[in-house]
Amino acid sequence: MFDLMNDEILIATIFIPVIVVLLLLLPIIVRGISIRHKNNNSPRLSVPVKIVTKRAHIDVSNGDSHTTYYVTFEAESGDRTEFRVSGREYGSIAEGDQGKLTFQGTRYISFDRNY
């Protein structure tokens, strides 16, 4: 009986935290799948735009840093949309650049500058 009790405690100390972590991650996973599905079912659009702002968000934790880059595009209608872009794209464009933005739902695809 003593060994059975120790086994149950051991199982509970491993099994319960794993279940709790999975339950905490489940909404994040479901949201990601939902956004991906919505984007995949959205039409791919290409619209003429002007770049109105750029910004970088630097996240520092435990001595490490990670930078996320964002660009705000303004369509001819005046509507503005912000997309996350790669560091390479961020560095190659400037505020005021004009060109064609291609996106699908909330997914940034490309920006082709008019020269």
PyMOL commands that set and color helices and strands:
alter all, ss='L'
color gray80, all
select helices_A, chain A and resi 2-40+87-92
alter helices_A, ss='H'
color red, helices_A
select strands_A, chain A and resi 44-61+64-75+80-85+98-104+107-113
alter strands_A, ss='S'
color yellow, strands_A
deselect
rebuild
show_as cartoon
